[in-house]
Amino acid sequence: MRLLLLPALALALQAHAAPGTVIDNANGYTLDAKDRLLRFQSMAFDANGRIVAVGTAREVAAKAQGFTHVDMKGRTVLPGLIDAHGHVFGLGEIATGAELYSSTSLDGAVKTIAAFAKANPRRGWVVGNGWNQETWKLGRFPTAAELDAAVADRPALMRRVDGHAVWVNSRALALAGITKDTKDPAGGKIERDAEGNATGILVDAAMDLANRVLPRPTEAESRAALDGALAVLRGAGLTSVHDAGIGVAEDRLYRAYADAGKLTTRVYAMIGDTGEDFDRLAAAGPLKSHAGDLYALSSVKLFADGALGSRGAALMAPYSDAPHTHGLLFHDDAAMRARMAKAMKAGYQVNVHAIGDAGNRQILDGYAALLKQYPAAGLRHRIEHAQVVSPADIPRFAELGIIPSMQPTHATSDQNMAEQRVGKERIRGAYAWRTFLKQGSRIACGSDFPIESPNPFQGMHAAVTRQDMQDRPPQGWYPEQAMSVKEALRCFTLDAAYAARQENVIGSLEPGKWADFIVTDGDLFTVPPARIGRIGVLETWLGGRQVFKR
């Protein structure tokens, strides 16, 4: 991947030389506000990066006299894709830690961590990401003693694939002050052995016990992480992402990058919770647009519960494969509603992580009560993931105007354990995209990167086929809940833009909007569904500026 950024002088000369650019000979597709799939040959955008005309070559040429022309040579052009739920700095930080996403066994993971620790002797902590005991077929969580075998001389912390549990070694347990007498924090769980000793697994809120003694990244490290993430995102054809939970430090970097023209993907950020960072960031009110829609900070991310894989998702009835637990609600109803109300009162969109049916019900009940007190006024509140929802609660999304923000690849990644967790009855309300679409809900699609790949074509592949990238299962997992190709494109474009209240400026290729588009090596609408996830991005353009070329 290479970044093509023109310096300010070159941009000025370009603007002086021609009033804009026309792309010709394109196999172009876009959607419009009436949900029509439109084809086009040419598109013109002015020197400021706004679309002037879209249509046939003759129609566009009539409105773009004197523009510079670029031949697309029949390649497919699509609107820039939008990921409605990801973690940008987390994506960038992966490259600096032990990579466990590809590990297929506990023994292999331990060897990977040991090799990483040996190659990085000066690191005070050994940190990694991506382990999954389900993939290892372990039947249990790993232990601190097993991690000690890889790293004994320093603290070590490995984040689970879903980000809702950490695996720490004995040194890290000691530094965190976790003993047999340490109580589980509200909304969290310390896994213990038969004698009550901590085993090395901290779930959800209990992760804070270790995270608070983990050194924070320096600004140089954060800049490196952001640079790395932006390179991945523009290469994946993502022209906008919704960053699900940031603080003061991340906001400062985003503004600086936007002002300097270094944001090669637009960022719609959510403030993480309503604590001190919210108080500081919300002092001036919601930031709806900064630096030509490159950055916005007008929403808040809250957590209702944990994740299904670590059995932290809150269920109304016990887990089918662990009858001793219902999972965890992070807050009681009053405390959760206080957080939601604080954000609503300040004029922020509220986006709440809820995976289990109990978590989703708590948040829907909260919205039902609070929307009477704080009318939405176009804020379009959301539930992030909406993963396992009681069938009786799904219609409430439409009734309350709540957007389900969902990640198609979660279904295909979770198929190996989801039904074991919730059983055959509750699975009917899980990953239920068709049910939501049928009632008129707009689904904002994302990936939850780096938990899943940020590649949006893999997300569309999962949405259409209900299969993983190895084409499993052969007929798709609960295929009756699949989307059409058009619906999959819409949920990664217009409906994701709608969920950020940005559908008037991005999400489709229409006059007046930003010229955010991608050029691909395959036609989304003619390739076999099994090949959708293998479509590659050749070029990415943001606001009429080419920011990536393969």
C-alpha positions in Angstrom: 0.0 0.0 0.0 1.2 3.5 -0.7 -0.3 6.8 0.3 -0.7 9.5 -2.4 -1.0 12.8 -0.6 -0.5 16.0 -2.6 1.1 18.9 -0.9 -0.8 22.1 -0.5 1.0 23.8 -3.4 0.2 21.0 -5.7 -3.4 21.1 -4.7 -3.6 24.8 -5.3 -2.0 24.4 -8.8 -4.4 21.6 -9.6 -7.4 23.7 -8.5 -6.1 26.6 -10.7 -5.5 24.4 -13.7 -8.9 22.7 -13.8 -12.2 23.3 -12.0 -12.5 19.6 -11.2 -12.1 16.0 -12.3 -14.3 13.6 -14.2 -13.9 9.8 -14.0 -15.0 8.2 -17.2 -15.6 4.7 -18.5 -16.6 3.4 -15.1 -18.7 0.4 -14.2 -20.3 2.5 -11.5 -22.9 1.6 -8.9 -24.5 3.8 -6.2 -27.7 3.8 -4.1 -29.9 6.8 -3.6 -32.3 8.0 -0.8 -35.2 6.1 -2.5 -33.2 2.9 -2.1 -32.7 2.6 -5.9 -29.5 1.0 -7.2 -28.2 3.3 -9.9 -25.6 2.6 -12.6 -23.3 5.3 -14.0 -20.5 5.7 -16.6 -19.0 9.0 -15.4 -18.8 11.1 -12.3 -17.6 14.7 -12.0 -16.4 16.4 -8.8 -15.1 19.9 -8.3 -11.7 21.0 -7.0 -13.0 20.9 -3.4 -14.0 17.3 -3.7 -17.8 17.7 -4.0 -19.7 15.7 -6.6 -21.1 17.8 -9.4 -22.7 15.2 -11.7 -23.2 11.4 -12.0 -24.6 9.6 -15.0 -23.7 8.9 -18.6 -20.6 10.3 -20.2 -22.7 12.8 -22.2 -24.7 13.9 -19.2 -21.7 14.5 -17.0 -19.6 16.2 -19.7 -22.3 18.8 -20.2 -21.9 19.8 -16.5 -18.1 19.5 -16.3 -16.6 21.6 -19.0 -12.8 22.1 -18.6 -12.5 19.3 -16.0 -9.6 16.9 -16.0 -10.6 13.4 -17.2 -9.4 10.1 -15.7 -10.2 6.8 -17.5 -11.4 4.1 -15.2 -11.0 1.5 -18.1 -14.3 -0.3 -17.2 -13.4 -1.0 -13.7 -16.0 -1.1 -11.0 -16.6 2.0 -8.9 -18.6 2.0 -5.7 -19.3 4.5 -3.0 -16.6 4.6 -0.3 -17.4 2.0 2.3 -18.2 2.8 6.0 -17.5 0.6 9.0 -20.1 1.6 11.7 -18.2 0.0 14.6 -14.5 -0.4 15.0 -11.6 0.5 17.3 -9.0 2.5 15.3 -6.2 2.7 17.8 -6.7 -1.0 18.8 -6.2 -1.9 15.1 -3.0 0.0 15.0 -1.7 -1.4 18.2 -2.0 -5.0 17.0 1.2 -4.7 15.0 3.1 -3.9 18.2 2.0 -6.9 20.2 2.0 -10.7 20.1 -0.4 -11.8 17.4 -2.6 -14.6 18.6 -5.5 -14.4 16.2 -4.0 -17.1 14.0 -3.2 -19.4 16.9 -5.0 -22.8 16.7 -3.9 -24.3 20.0 -2.8 -23.3 23.5 0.6 -24.8 22.9 1.0 -22.8 19.7 -0.1 -19.6 21.5 2.4 -20.1 24.3 5.2 -20.6 21.8 4.2 -17.5 19.9 4.2 -15.4 23.1 7.5 -16.8 24.2 9.1 -16.0 20.9 7.7 -12.5 21.0 8.9 -11.9 24.6 12.4 -13.1 23.6 12.4 -10.8 20.6 11.4 -7.8 22.7 13.6 -8.0 25.9 13.3 -4.3 26.7 9.5 -4.2 27.0 8.3 -3.8 30.6 5.1 -5.7 29.8 4.5 -8.4 27.2 1.1 -7.7 25.6 -0.7 -9.6 22.9 -4.1 -9.9 21.3 -6.5 -12.4 19.7 -6.6 -15.6 21.7 -9.7 -17.8 21.6 -10.1 -20.9 23.7 -13.0 -22.0 21.5 -10.7 -22.2 18.4 -8.2 -24.1 20.6 -10.9 -26.7 21.4 -9.7 -26.3 25.0 -13.0 -26.6 26.8 -11.8 -24.1 29.4 -9.9 -20.9 29.8 -6.1 -20.9 29.8 -4.3 -20.2 33.1 -1.7 -17.9 34.5 0.6 -20.9 35.1 0.4 -21.7 31.4 1.3 -18.1 30.5 4.1 -18.2 33.0 5.6 -20.9 30.8 6.0 -18.3 28.1 6.8 -15.2 30.2 7.9 -15.5 33.8 10.3 -12.6 34.2 7.8 -9.8 33.4 4.1 -9.1 33.6 2.2 -10.4 30.6 -1.4 -9.6 29.4 -3.1 -11.2 26.4 -6.5 -9.8 25.3 -9.2 -12.3 24.2 -10.4 -12.1 20.6 -13.6 -10.3 21.6 -11.8 -7.8 23.9 -13.9 -8.8 26.9 -11.4 -10.9 28.8 -7.7 -10.8 29.4 -5.3 -13.7 30.2 -2.5 -12.6 32.6 0.5 -14.3 34.1 1.4 -14.5 37.8 3.5 -11.3 37.7 0.6 -9.3 36.3 -1.8 -10.8 39.0 0.7 -9.7 41.7 1.2 -6.2 40.3 -2.6 -5.8 40.1 -2.9 -6.9 43.7 -5.3 -9.7 42.8 -5.4 -12.3 45.6 -7.8 -14.9 46.8 -9.5 -12.2 48.9 -10.1 -9.8 46.0 -13.8 -9.5 45.3 -15.3 -9.5 41.8 -16.0 -5.9 40.7 -19.5 -5.0 39.6 -19.9 -6.1 36.0 -16.8 -8.2 36.1 -15.5 -11.6 37.1 -12.2 -13.1 38.3 -12.1 -16.7 37.2 -11.0 -18.9 40.1 -10.0 -22.5 40.8 -11.7 -24.8 43.2 -9.8 -23.2 46.2 -10.9 -19.7 45.1 -7.5 -18.6 43.8 -7.4 -16.4 40.7 -6.6 -18.5 37.6 -5.4 -15.7 35.4 -8.6 -14.8 33.5 -10.3 -11.5 34.1 -13.6 -10.9 32.4 -15.1 -7.5 31.5 -15.0 -5.0 34.4 -12.4 -7.2 36.2 -10.0 -6.4 33.3 -9.6 -2.9 34.8 -7.7 -4.4 37.7 -4.9 -5.2 35.4 -5.4 -2.4 32.9 -4.9 0.2 35.6 -1.3 -1.0 36.2 -0.6 -1.4 32.5 1.5 1.6 31.3 -0.4 3.9 28.9 1.0 4.3 25.4 3.1 7.3 24.8 2.0 9.9 22.2 4.6 8.6 19.8 3.2 5.1 20.2 -0.4 6.4 19.7 0.7 8.3 16.5 2.3 5.1 15.2 -0.8 3.2 16.0 -3.0 5.7 14.2 -0.7 5.8 11.2 -0.7 2.1 11.0 -4.5 1.8 11.3 -5.2 4.5 8.7 -2.9 2.6 6.2 -5.0 -0.5 6.8 -8.4 1.3 6.5 -7.7 3.2 3.3 -6.3 0.0 1.8 -9.5 -1.8 2.7 -11.7 0.8 0.9 -13.0 2.3 4.1 -13.6 6.0 3.7 -15.3 6.4 7.0 -15.3 4.6 10.3 -17.2 4.9 13.6 -14.6 4.6 16.4 -16.5 3.0 19.3 -15.0 4.5 22.4 -12.3 7.2 22.6 -10.9 9.6 25.3 -9.2 12.9 25.5 -5.8 11.8 24.1 -7.4 10.1 21.0 -9.6 13.2 20.3 -6.6 15.4 20.4 -4.8 13.3 17.8 -7.8 13.0 15.6 -8.2 16.8 15.5 -4.6 17.3 14.8 -4.6 14.8 11.9 -7.8 16.3 10.5 -6.4 19.8 10.6 -3.2 18.6 8.9 -5.1 16.7 6.2 -3.6 13.4 7.5 -6.9 11.7 8.1 -7.3 9.5 5.1 -10.5 7.9 6.5 -13.2 10.0 8.0 -13.8 9.3 11.7 -17.1 9.5 13.6 -16.0 9.0 17.1 -17.9 8.0 20.3 -16.8 9.2 23.7 -16.1 6.2 25.9 -18.6 6.4 28.8 -19.7 9.5 30.7 -16.9 9.9 33.2 -14.1 12.5 33.4 -13.2 12.3 29.7 -16.8 13.0 28.7 -16.9 15.9 31.1 -13.9 17.4 29.4 -14.8 16.6 25.8 -18.5 17.6 26.2 -17.7 21.0 27.7 -18.1 22.7 24.3 -21.0 20.4 23.3 -21.2 17.9 20.4 -18.8 18.3 17.6 -20.9 17.5 14.5 -18.3 18.3 11.9 -14.6 19.3 11.9 -12.3 20.0 9.0 -14.7 19.3 6.1 -16.4 16.3 7.7 -13.2 14.5 8.4 -13.9 14.2 12.1 -17.0 14.3 14.3 -17.5 13.7 18.0 -21.2 13.8 18.9 -21.9 10.4 20.4 -21.2 8.3 23.5 -20.4 4.6 23.8 -21.7 2.8 26.9 -21.6 -0.9 27.9 -24.5 -3.0 29.1 -22.8 -6.3 29.2 -19.9 -8.4 28.0 -19.4 -10.9 25.2 -20.8 -14.3 24.3 -17.5 -16.1 23.9 -16.4 -15.3 27.4 -19.9 -15.8 28.8 -20.0 -12.2 29.9 -23.0 -11.4 27.7 -26.1 -10.9 30.0 -28.8 -13.5 29.4 -32.3 -13.6 30.9 -32.0 -17.4 31.4 -28.8 -19.3 32.2 -26.3 -20.2 29.5 -27.2 -23.5 27.9 -23.6 -24.8 28.2 -23.0 -23.3 31.7 -26.2 -23.4 33.7 -24.5 -21.8 36.7 -24.2 -18.4 35.1 -26.4 -15.8 33.4 -23.5 -13.6 32.4 -23.0 -10.0 33.6 -24.9 -6.7 33.4 -22.3 -4.0 33.9 -24.7 -1.7 35.8 -28.1 -2.0 37.5 -31.0 -0.2 35.7 -30.7 3.0 37.7 -27.0 3.4 37.1 -27.2 2.6 33.4 -30.1 5.0 32.9 -28.1 7.7 34.7 -25.3 7.4 32.2 -27.7 7.4 29.3 -29.6 10.4 30.6 -26.4 12.4 31.2 -25.4 11.9 27.5 -28.9 12.6 26.2 -29.3 15.7 28.2 -26.0 17.1 26.8 -27.3 16.4 23.2 -25.2 13.3 22.4 -26.3 10.3 20.5 -26.2 7.3 22.8 -24.7 4.0 21.4 -24.8 1.1 23.9 -23.0 -2.2 23.6 -25.5 -4.9 24.3 -25.0 -8.5 23.2 -27.1 -10.7 25.5 -30.9 -10.7 25.5 -30.9 -9.3 29.1 -28.5 -6.6 28.1 -30.6 -5.6 25.1 -33.8 -5.6 27.1 -32.2 -3.4 29.8 -31.2 -0.8 27.2 -34.5 -0.9 25.3 -36.3 -0.4 28.6 -33.9 2.5 29.3 -34.6 4.1 25.9 -38.4 3.7 26.3 -38.3 5.6 29.6 -35.7 8.2 28.7 -37.0 9.2 25.3 -40.1 10.6 26.9 -37.9 12.8 29.0 -35.3 13.6 26.4 -36.9 13.4 22.9 -34.5 12.1 20.3 -34.6 15.2 18.2 -32.9 13.3 15.4 -30.1 11.8 17.5 -30.8 8.3 16.2 -29.7 6.4 19.3 -28.2 2.9 18.7 -27.6 -0.5 20.2 -24.2 -1.8 19.2 -24.1 -5.4 18.3 -27.8 -6.3 19.1 -26.5 -9.8 18.9 -28.8 -12.0 20.9 -32.2 -10.3 21.2 -35.5 -11.8 22.5 -37.8 -12.1 19.5 -40.3 -10.2 21.5 -37.9 -7.3 21.8 -36.9 -7.0 18.1 -40.0 -5.0 17.1 -39.1 -2.4 19.9 -36.1 -1.3 17.9 -38.5 0.0 15.2 -41.1 1.3 17.6 -38.5 3.3 19.5 -36.4 4.3 16.5 -33.3 2.6 17.8 -30.7 1.6 15.1 -29.3 -1.9 15.3 -25.5 -1.5 14.7 -24.5 -5.0 13.8 -21.4 -6.8 12.5 -22.0 -9.6 9.9 -18.7 -11.4 10.5 -19.6 -11.9 14.2 -22.3 -14.4 13.1 -19.9 -16.4 10.9 -17.1 -16.3 13.6 -19.5 -17.2 16.4 -21.2 -20.1 14.6 -18.8 -22.5 16.3 -20.1 -21.7 19.8 -23.2 -19.4 19.7 -25.9 -22.1 19.7 -24.0 -24.0 22.4 -24.2 -20.8 24.5 -27.9 -19.9 24.0 -29.6 -23.1 22.7 -32.0 -23.7 19.8 -34.8 -21.4 21.0 -32.8 -18.2 21.8 -30.7 -18.5 18.7 -33.8 -17.5 16.6 -33.3 -14.0 17.9 -29.6 -14.0 17.3 -27.8 -12.3 14.4 -31.3 -11.8 13.0 -30.6 -9.4 10.1 -33.5 -10.4 7.9 -36.0 -10.0 10.9 -34.7 -6.5 11.5 -34.8 -5.5 7.8 -38.3 -6.9 7.4 -39.7 -4.6 10.0 -38.0 -1.6 8.4 -35.0 -1.2 10.7 -31.9 0.3 9.1 -28.9 -1.8 10.0 -25.6 0.0 10.3 -22.9 -2.6 9.4 -19.4 -2.8 10.7 -16.8 -5.3 11.7 -15.7 -4.5 15.3 -12.1 -4.4 14.1 -9.6 -5.5 15.3 -11.8 -8.3 16.8 -12.7 -9.1 13.2 -11.0 -8.2 9.9 -11.7 -4.6 8.9 -12.2 -5.8 5.3 -15.8 -4.7 4.4 -16.0 -7.2 1.6 -15.6 -10.0 4.0 -18.5 -8.4 6.0 -20.7 -8.2 2.9 -19.7 -11.8 2.1 -20.9 -12.9 5.6 -24.1 -10.8 5.2 -25.0 -12.4 1.9 -23.9 -16.0 2.4 -24.0 -16.5 6.2 -20.7 -18.4 5.7 -17.1 -17.8 6.9 -14.2 -17.3 4.5 -13.8 -21.1 4.2 -17.4 -21.3 2.9 -18.7 -23.0 6.1 -21.3 -24.2 6.6 -22.1 -25.2 3.0 -25.6 -23.9 2.9 -25.0 -21.0 5.3 -25.6 -20.7 9.0 -29.4 -19.9 9.5 -29.5 -18.7 5.8 -33.0 -17.4 6.2 -31.5 -14.4 8.0 -29.2 -13.5 5.0 -29.2 -10.1 3.2 -29.3 -9.5 -0.5 -26.2 -8.0 -2.2 -27.9 -4.6 -2.4 -28.8 -4.7 1.3 -25.3 -5.6 2.2 -23.9 -2.7 0.2 -26.5 -0.3 1.8 -25.7 -1.3 5.3 -22.0 -0.6 4.7 -22.8 2.8 3.0 -26.0 4.8 3.2 -27.4 3.1 6.4 -24.0 3.4 8.2 -23.9 7.1 7.2 -27.5 7.4 8.5 -26.5 6.0 11.8 -23.9 8.8 12.1 -26.4 11.4 10.8 -24.2 12.0 7.8 -26.3 10.6 5.0 -26.5 14.1 3.4 -22.7 14.3 2.9 -21.5 10.7 2.5 -22.8 7.2 1.9 -23.7 7.4 -1.8 -22.4 9.1 -5.0 -24.8 11.9 -5.6 -24.4 15.6 -6.5 -23.5 17.7 -3.5 -21.9 14.9 -1.5 -18.2 14.3 -1.0 -16.5 12.3 -3.8 -15.6 9.4 -1.5 -15.4 6.3 -3.8 -13.4 3.1 -4.4 -12.3 1.2 -7.5 -12.3 -2.6 -7.2 -11.0 -5.6 -9.1 -14.3 -7.3 -9.2 -18.0 -6.4 -9.7 -19.9 -6.8 -6.4 -23.1 -7.5 -8.3 -21.9 -10.1 -10.8 -19.3 -12.1 -9.0 -20.5 -15.4 -7.4 -21.5 -14.7 -3.7 -18.7 -17.0 -2.5 -16.2 -14.6 -4.1 -17.5 -11.3 -2.6 -15.1 -11.6 0.3 -12.2 -11.8 -2.1 -12.9 -8.6 -4.0 -9.9 -6.3 -3.8 -9.6 -2.6 -3.6 -7.5 -1.0 -6.3 -8.0 2.7 -5.4 -9.5 4.7 -2.6 -10.6 8.3 -3.1 -11.6 10.6 -0.2 -13.2 14.0 -1.0 -11.9 13.8 -4.6 -8.3 12.9 -3.5 -6.7 9.6 -4.2 -5.4 8.3 -0.9 -4.6 4.7 -1.8 -3.5 2.9 -5.0 -2.6 -0.8 -5.2 
